[in-house]
Amino acid sequence: GRPESERPKTLVVGGTRNVLARKRIGSEFPIEITVREVRHEGVAPIFLAFVSDATEKVEGLTATAITDSAVENSLIPLIAITTKGVVTRFNHAAVEVFGYKQHEVVGHNIKMLMPKRVADNHDGYLERYLRTRQRSVIDRTRHVLGRRKDG
């Protein structure tokens, strides 16, 4: 028989797995397969496999992983916020510059990274932008003061 490493893995009935399939021409592609057991009284059970091509899903996940990696490994501090100013991304370079760990910033308002006089007005700036779409900061380079963890 075939070596253990080349034997097909057993599919878990009722579960879904992502595996590689082989096209007739020999190339491999990702599939998602779900196996269900069908039982009828007096008849041996049969197993149905629902198979779908997962190429687009995997490519999308790969593109997302590449983007995530680029953001996280950028030497430029990158911070993403919601329309309410809540931080959703805080990359490694931002950690280095501001002195906060990611978990200390993500989920909190970006105002924590600004001097008080700017922070006090920041929600208003966001609201005005969302209402008017006038860009005073977005897509522009500006030099502003930030506030590190140590003050």
GISUL-V751577 format. One record per pair of residues at least 4 apart in sequence whose C-alpha atoms are under 6 Angstrom apart, sorted by sequence separation. I is the first residue (numbers start at 1). J is the second residue. D is the distance in whole Angstrom. If there is no record, write none. Layout:
<<I:J:D> <I:J:D>>
This chain:
<<22:26:6> <23:27:5> <58:62:6> <64:68:6> <65:69:6> <69:73:6> <70:74:6> <81:85:5> <82:86:5> <90:94:6> <94:98:6> <95:99:5> <102:106:6> <116:120:6> <128:132:6> <129:133:5> <147:151:6> <22:27:6> <81:86:5> <95:100:5> <114:119:5> <129:134:5> <22:28:4> <39:45:5> <81:87:4> <95:101:6> <21:28:5> <38:45:6> <80:87:6> <81:88:5> <21:29:5> <38:46:5> <80:88:5> <111:119:5> <20:29:5> <37:46:6> <80:89:5> <20:30:4> <37:47:5> <79:89:5> <19:30:6> <20:31:6> <36:47:6> <79:90:5> <19:31:6> <36:48:5> <90:102:6> <18:31:6> <35:48:6> <78:91:6> <18:32:5> <35:49:4> <17:32:6> <34:49:6> <17:33:5> <34:50:5> <77:93:4> <16:33:6> <33:50:6> <76:93:6> <77:94:4> <16:34:4> <33:51:5> <75:93:6> <88:106:5> <15:34:6> <32:51:6> <72:91:5> <87:106:5> <32:52:5> <72:92:6> <87:107:5> <14:35:6> <31:52:6> <86:107:6> <87:108:6> <13:35:5> <14:36:5> <31:53:5> <32:54:6> <86:108:5> <87:109:6> <13:36:6> <31:54:5> <86:109:4> <87:110:6> <30:54:5> <85:109:5> <86:110:6> <30:55:6> <85:110:6> <114:146:5> <115:147:6> <113:146:6> <114:147:5> <113:147:5> <100:149:6> <98:148:4> <99:149:5>>
